[in-house]
Amino acid sequence: MAAKKELTNWGNFPSIEGVSMSFRSNDDLRYLINKNTNAIVRGLGRCYGDSSLAATVFSSAGFNKILDFDAAGATILCQSGVSFADLVDFLVPRGFFLPVTPGTKYITVGGAVASDVHGKNHHVDGSFCNHVSEMSLMLDSGQIVICSRVQNSDLFQATCGGMGLTGVIMTVRFGLKRIASDHIEQVSLKAQNLDEVLQLFEQYRRATYSVAWIDCLQKGKTLGRSILMVGEHASTPPPTTNRTQKLSIPFFLPGWVLNKWSVKIFNFLYFHKQIRKKAKSKVRLDAFFYPLDSILHWNRMYGKKGFVQYQFVLPIGAGKEGLREVLTAIADSGRGSFLAVLKVFGKQDTGIISFPMEGYTLALDFPIQSGLFEFLDQLDLLVKKHGGRLYLTKDSRMSASFFESTYETMGEFKTVLRRWAPLGYWQSHQSNRLAMTKP
Ligand SMILES: Cc1cc2nc3c(=O)[nH]c(=O)nc-3n(C[C@H](O)[C@H](O)[C@H](O)COP(=O)(O)OP(=O)(O)OC[C@H]3O[C@@H](n4cnc5c(N)ncnc54)[C@H](O)[C@@H]3O)c2cc1C
């Protein structure tokens, strides 16, 4: 029997005392299911909050084989514990890339499906599950079921973005992107305020990748001052390429290191680093997609109490006004977010409770300090007023009533759970907090 230990995910909040048990085969997992009364599966713990925390977690990290690679058909079949980092290493030298990738490659394929992750290309390519053709799942009975858009489609749609509550994703087949080099042609554009950056997003809506960094301490005429980065896969690499060294934050920094003034200085330097309004460069895939991965353990920067990533989406119509209100509330509060990232979502047609909807999504990091949760409750009201919702995989604190009122399809999701997971075996700290598996 494994010993209990403190389990946390990327935000280091909350911290749960639990037991983590690994599986490497179907039989291992069946055995674990039989021996325990309930559990949740955990990938690499890169969700920020409590989606993959529970008193008992089954770790998929050792269930990590690539099972089939079809270069002609541009598809791959792998076990759910394979990481995106391993896939990038395998695929890029063969001329392929992930169809959709989040801002870190240290996640598993199972985690990508369960959160139905999005990248900088949602407006063009949709979310990760858009590219999944078929998967297999182990139910709480130990039975393995295949699902796809045509076979057991209710289970498929509930599992995409279903936060591990339908069963354990075992294998996934998904489509790949062909690439000609391991570089991205990047264009960076400075925007003086929110109106300008939204106009730029519109102007570059055909760009495959787009993302904006926002200085969320600006007010008035410069509210929403940002840098928009757009990118396309390069057809040829530049003549010489330098690999960048990884830095690491060796221990938790004291909580006071990140405050309004340090964030202000960082934002000033970051915005003014680029002198021209528009700058072009050719950057490595890693630098474009995973800039934060170059600083190992960067989450320690927020101190031992941890931090919350607050990511919401607002529908396209209400987006501009809603973003203005949220950014004003943040600037007025003086709670600068070190990281503030704005993306555009296109239409979303996969997943019953997948997070994306056509509109704008903003992700902000806040260190846990006194008054933070009351402040985020205020932001929740703005998000709800404008018809938006929060991303489950980043959440660690929203209330069950707020969740239920913003995820209108929860009734449909629960109907599928009654069919495929009637015993309520799969439970996380988050699903209990949000009453997600309650009939
Ligand atoms: C620096 C950083 C940047 C990020 N950027 C983005 C981004 O741009 N876009 C985005 O969408 N997300 C982003 N994320 C969030 C991350 O992509 C998701 O939280 C992802 O689900 C983490 O995968 P994981 O393997 O670590 O899973 P975990 O964090 O361990 O678990 C996440 C959820 O997946 C479930 N799960 C995991 N494996 C399985 C399985 N085999 N079967 C069933 N359920 C399973 C868990 O139960 C849990 O509900 C980012 C995270 C970090 C740390």
The ligand as an SDF file (V2000), in Angstrom:
LIG
                    3D

 53 58  0  0  0  0  0  0  0  0999 V2000
    2.2540   26.5010  -18.1140 C   0  0  0  0  0  0  0  0  0  0  0  0
    0.9070   25.9390  -18.4870 C   0  0  0  0  0  0  0  0  0  0  0  0
    0.2930   26.4000  -19.6380 C   0  0  0  0  0  0  0  0  0  0  0  0
   -0.9400   25.8750  -20.0070 C   0  0  0  0  0  0  0  0  0  0  0  0
   -1.5260   26.3600  -21.1560 N   0  0  0  0  0  0  0  0  0  0  0  0
   -2.7190   25.8920  -21.5360 C   0  0  0  0  0  0  0  0  0  0  0  0
   -3.3050   26.3190  -22.7490 C   0  0  0  0  0  0  0  0  0  0  0  0
   -2.7580   27.1620  -23.4710 O   0  0  0  0  0  0  0  0  0  0  0  0
   -4.4960   25.7610  -23.1210 N   0  0  0  0  0  0  0  0  0  0  0  0
   -5.1060   24.8010  -22.3580 C   0  0  0  0  0  0  0  0  0  0  0  0
   -6.1800   24.3340  -22.7620 O   0  0  0  0  0  0  0  0  0  0  0  0
   -4.5710   24.3670  -21.2100 N   0  0  0  0  0  0  0  0  0  0  0  0
   -3.3970   24.8890  -20.7710 C   0  0  0  0  0  0  0  0  0  0  0  0
   -2.8290   24.4200  -19.6230 N   0  0  0  0  0  0  0  0  0  0  0  0
   -3.5600   23.4060  -18.8260 C   0  0  0  0  0  0  0  0  0  0  0  0
   -3.1880   21.9640  -19.2170 C   0  0  0  0  0  0  0  0  0  0  0  0
   -3.0470   21.8380  -20.5930 O   0  0  0  0  0  0  0  0  0  0  0  0
   -4.3260   21.0230  -18.7660 C   0  0  0  0  0  0  0  0  0  0  0  0
   -4.6000   21.1930  -17.4090 O   0  0  0  0  0  0  0  0  0  0  0  0
   -4.0440   19.5460  -19.0370 C   0  0  0  0  0  0  0  0  0  0  0  0
   -5.2280   18.8300  -18.8430 O   0  0  0  0  0  0  0  0  0  0  0  0
   -2.9730   18.9900  -18.1020 C   0  0  0  0  0  0  0  0  0  0  0  0
   -2.7170   17.6360  -18.4460 O   0  0  0  0  0  0  0  0  0  0  0  0
   -2.0890   16.6090  -17.4210 P   0  0  0  0  0  0  0  0  0  0  0  0
   -1.6650   15.4140  -18.1690 O   0  0  0  0  0  0  0  0  0  0  0  0
   -1.0590   17.2950  -16.5900 O   0  0  0  0  0  0  0  0  0  0  0  0
   -3.3530   16.2220  -16.5470 O   0  0  0  0  0  0  0  0  0  0  0  0
   -3.7100   16.5060  -15.0180 P   0  0  0  0  0  0  0  0  0  0  0  0
   -3.4320   17.9260  -14.7160 O   0  0  0  0  0  0  0  0  0  0  0  0
   -3.0930   15.4970  -14.1490 O   0  0  0  0  0  0  0  0  0  0  0  0
   -5.2990   16.2700  -15.0590 O   0  0  0  0  0  0  0  0  0  0  0  0
   -6.1540   17.1790  -15.7230 C   0  0  0  0  0  0  0  0  0  0  0  0
   -7.5270   16.5340  -15.8930 C   0  0  0  0  0  0  0  0  0  0  0  0
   -7.4150   15.4620  -16.8290 O   0  0  0  0  0  0  0  0  0  0  0  0
   -7.9170   14.2630  -16.2700 C   0  0  0  0  0  0  0  0  0  0  0  0
   -7.1310   13.1670  -16.8400 N   0  0  0  0  0  0  0  0  0  0  0  0
   -5.7720   13.0730  -16.9380 C   0  0  0  0  0  0  0  0  0  0  0  0
   -5.4390   11.9110  -17.5260 N   0  0  0  0  0  0  0  0  0  0  0  0
   -6.5900   11.2480  -17.7990 C   0  0  0  0  0  0  0  0  0  0  0  0
   -6.9050    9.9870  -18.3810 C   0  0  0  0  0  0  0  0  0  0  0  0
   -5.9710    9.1510  -18.8210 N   0  0  0  0  0  0  0  0  0  0  0  0
   -8.2090    9.6180  -18.4530 N   0  0  0  0  0  0  0  0  0  0  0  0
   -9.1960   10.4510  -18.0210 C   0  0  0  0  0  0  0  0  0  0  0  0
   -8.9580   11.6480  -17.4670 N   0  0  0  0  0  0  0  0  0  0  0  0
   -7.6760   12.0540  -17.3590 C   0  0  0  0  0  0  0  0  0  0  0  0
   -7.7330   14.4300  -14.7690 C   0  0  0  0  0  0  0  0  0  0  0  0
   -8.6200   13.6020  -14.0330 O   0  0  0  0  0  0  0  0  0  0  0  0
   -8.0750   15.9160  -14.6080 C   0  0  0  0  0  0  0  0  0  0  0  0
   -9.4620   16.0880  -14.5650 O   0  0  0  0  0  0  0  0  0  0  0  0
   -1.5920   24.8940  -19.2110 C   0  0  0  0  0  0  0  0  0  0  0  0
   -0.9650   24.4280  -18.0460 C   0  0  0  0  0  0  0  0  0  0  0  0
    0.2830   24.9520  -17.6810 C   0  0  0  0  0  0  0  0  0  0  0  0
    0.9290   24.4420  -16.4240 C   0  0  0  0  0  0  0  0  0  0  0  0
  1  2  1  0
  2  3  1  0
  2 52  2  0
  3  4  2  0
  4  5  1  0
  4 50  1  0
  5  6  2  0
  6  7  1  0
  6 13  1  0
  7  8  2  0
  7  9  1  0
  9 10  1  0
 10 11  2  0
 10 12  1  0
 12 13  2  0
 13 14  1  0
 14 15  1  0
 14 50  1  0
 15 16  1  0
 16 17  1  0
 16 18  1  0
 18 19  1  0
 18 20  1  0
 20 21  1  0
 20 22  1  0
 22 23  1  0
 23 24  1  0
 24 25  2  0
 24 26  1  0
 24 27  1  0
 27 28  1  0
 28 29  2  0
 28 30  1  0
 28 31  1  0
 31 32  1  0
 32 33  1  0
 33 34  1  0
 33 48  1  0
 34 35  1  0
 35 36  1  0
 35 46  1  0
 36 37  1  0
 36 45  1  0
 37 38  2  0
 38 39  1  0
 39 40  1  0
 39 45  2  0
 40 41  1  0
 40 42  2  0
 42 43  1  0
 43 44  2  0
 44 45  1  0
 46 47  1  0
 46 48  1  0
 48 49  1  0
 50 51  2  0
 51 52  1  0
 52 53  1  0
M  END
$$$$
